[in-house]
Amino acid sequence: MAEVGRTGISDPGALLPRGFWAAVEVWLERPQVANKRLCGARLEARWSATLPYAEARGPGTRAGSEQKERGPGPGQGSPGGGLGPRTLLGPEQCTACCELEEAQGQCQQEEAQREATSVPLRDSGHPGHRGREGDFPAADLDSLWEDFSQSLASGNSEMLAFLTCSGAGSQPEAQRELDVVLRTVIPKTSPHCPLTTPRREIVVQDVLNGTVTFLPLEEDDEGNLKVKMSNVYQIQLSHSKEEWFISVLIFCPERWHSDGIVYPKPTWLGEELLAKLAKWSVENKKSDFKSTLSLISIMKYSKAYQELKEKYKEMVKVWPEVTDPEKFVYEDVAIAAYLLILWEEERAERGLTARQSFVDLGCGNGLLVHILSSEGHPGRGIDVRRRKIWDMYGPQTQLEVPSLLLTPNDKTLFPDVDWLIGNHSDELTPWIPVIAARSSYNCRFFVLPCCFFDFIGRYSRRQSKKTQYREYLDFIKEVGFTCGFHVDEDCLRIPSTKRVCLVGKSRTYPSSREASVDEKRTQYIKSRRGCPVSPPGRELSPSPPWVAAGSAGHCDGQQALDTRVGCVAKAWAAEHGAGSQAEGPWLPGFHPREKAERVRNCAALPRDFIDQVVLQVANLLLGGKKLNTRSSQNGSLKTWNRGESLSLAEVANELDTETLRRLKRECGGLQTLLRNSHQVFRGTESASPPLQTRLCWFFMHHPDGCALSTDCCPFAHGPAELRPPQNTPRKKIP
């Protein structure tokens, strides 16, 4: 046995030992948060068990001494000996949360933080539970654990002592139960990671000792699984002299074989993993979002994604749009992989063989439609603007621009389509559940919200206690629930900060109640007409509990919604008349995106307006303090008025309200217009003297000193000229 790492933990929030077990759950269920070469893990079974006998602990007090404070831990199972009641978890009780290999920087950091703070285990009765593909038979589990226990009792005392944290010569103590988990670790499939075979291991959690031990499994010559005696390691929490410590120990270092993927080097365990566990143990953060890929099989997704990525990678090289090809290509590949697995599992659940049809509303570049169509799903994409890349897909990819603007009404229904897709569909996002519900009883929807739109115009916040993103997701879930869908939420594995999707796969009512439910939809849509803005200093009541809890509390939530919707709908009907929705759009005032994309870089502004602003700003600069420079003209030197420097805010203060309002509609506004006139203006940092907050290396060390004078050198010539650090200067327009 060897200790490969040990670190002390500062616990000012008194989160230990609870925090330690929360951190262990992250490594148990989401190992890819720390090890980026893994795709995820699948928990196949969890049960209570006891070892043949347990020896007394050695000197020092372990984390188990705090058991009464924290209540029963994960190891407090059945009090009987041997195998206790087993709870088999489906393979879909697995989670994943790493970004695509192409995602970088902040996306990866936010991803790890979110996943490390999400709920460790979900109930197997989750709506997204799809059965137990690849479950380990219960009889084999019994045999596996029985064989391992017998080997411990018949002479493998060193492994038994490692599991129980006891030393040689310790006195036996009463048996205690352990929490045992069977998991499958899934490596990423890529050309850089040749190992593609998932590896199984048994994880033994001993709450009283504060240890969790990882035991790899291997097949013998007859194909039976047994515990390997190599690559066994343990994570241990200890408490000594009012200090907490986390350690990583290896059972037999000389037998450790590192493949760099599932089994990293011992130094990585003792440094990288140990540092992350220590950090997670004292973090008191909760995530507002589900774990990544919680509704589908991670193993199937990983395989599908790698196949699609390899198949469509050439699109990056020929991308004709101005958008980032790597981001958009690999993002659509990841979304397509998710939908293909989601639909494959839906066919298995419903006993179907025909592939689902789809319509992508607001399809944009159409790549998602192209991939899904190429993979055998009949469908088409609709968008108000044609893209250059559409011509590259071929006739099998159906992409179309509607003759009329796509406005939600009775003419924009799709009764023969199985799924409606809204991938960053912007103005249409809240309407997609409505269109799906009214198209047919069997129509389902998938939306990936990005920009925040209500039924009419921009979405306005109603609660300050939630982030705008979380509140908007709850709003779309409310729309889906009101339309009669069970709405599931999941996080996609895409390089984006807005990666939460909402899926409506089934209805909350029988088809015979379609008419009454549609009346409630109509009332709800009308109730949103006057909804956007709350009075100053007053916050609207929060969304009912069922919004965040899915279909839980359906009756109470529906009654509350009916009351709220009914009152607003009556007021709307009194104002507009009872038959206002009989013909035309479902809600007057909806403005779809314009067919022609308007240029907003100030280049399309009238020339006389641009010239007027340029002349006004130039006169403003010339009328102030003159920054004179010498220039040569016709062989003689003369003074030339260069004008003063002003900040953008100072320039804007001199412009009239109408001019500023006009510029505000352009991207970048005044700054863009002045930058376009680069012959006249030059954007610089403020004309402040050199910072001189650090010593000049040349002045201090070069034999000839600094080539620049003290006034020109940005560094201090000697300690006497050092200045205190200053804030970042504001930009000036000279």
Protein Blocks (a to p, Z undefined) as FASTA:
>chain_A
ZZfbdcddddfkopafklmmmmmmmmmmmmmlmmmmbgbdcdfbdcddddfbdcdddedj
dfklmmmmnopafklccfbghjdddddddfklcccdbdcfkbghjlmmmmmmmmmmmcfb
acfkbfklgbjehiacfklmmmmmmmmmmmmmnopmmlmmmmnopaehiacddddddddd
dddddddddfklmblbdcdddddddfknopacdddddddfkopacddfehiacdddddee
hiacdddddfblmlpccehlmmccfklmmmmmmmmmmmmmmcccddfbdcehklbcfklm
mmmmmmmmmmmmmmmmmocbfbdfklmmmmmmmmmmmmmmmmmmmmmmnopabdcdddde
hklnommmmmmmmnopacddddfbdcfklmmnojmlccdddfbdcdddfklccfkbfbdc
dehkljmmmmmmmmmmmmpmkbccddddfbdcdfeojdddfbfkbcfklmmmmmmmmmmm
mnopacddddddddbfblcdcddfbdfbdfklmmmmmmmmmmmmmmmmmmmpccehiacd
dddfklmnojgoklmmmmmmmmmmmmmmmmmmmmnopklmmgccfbghiacddfbdcdfe
hpmpcfklmmmmmmmmmmmmmmmccddddddeehiacdddebpaddfklmmmmpcfklmm
mmmmpghijmmmmmmmmmlpccdddddddfklaccfklmmmmnlpfbdfklpmbdedjkl
pccdddddddddZZ
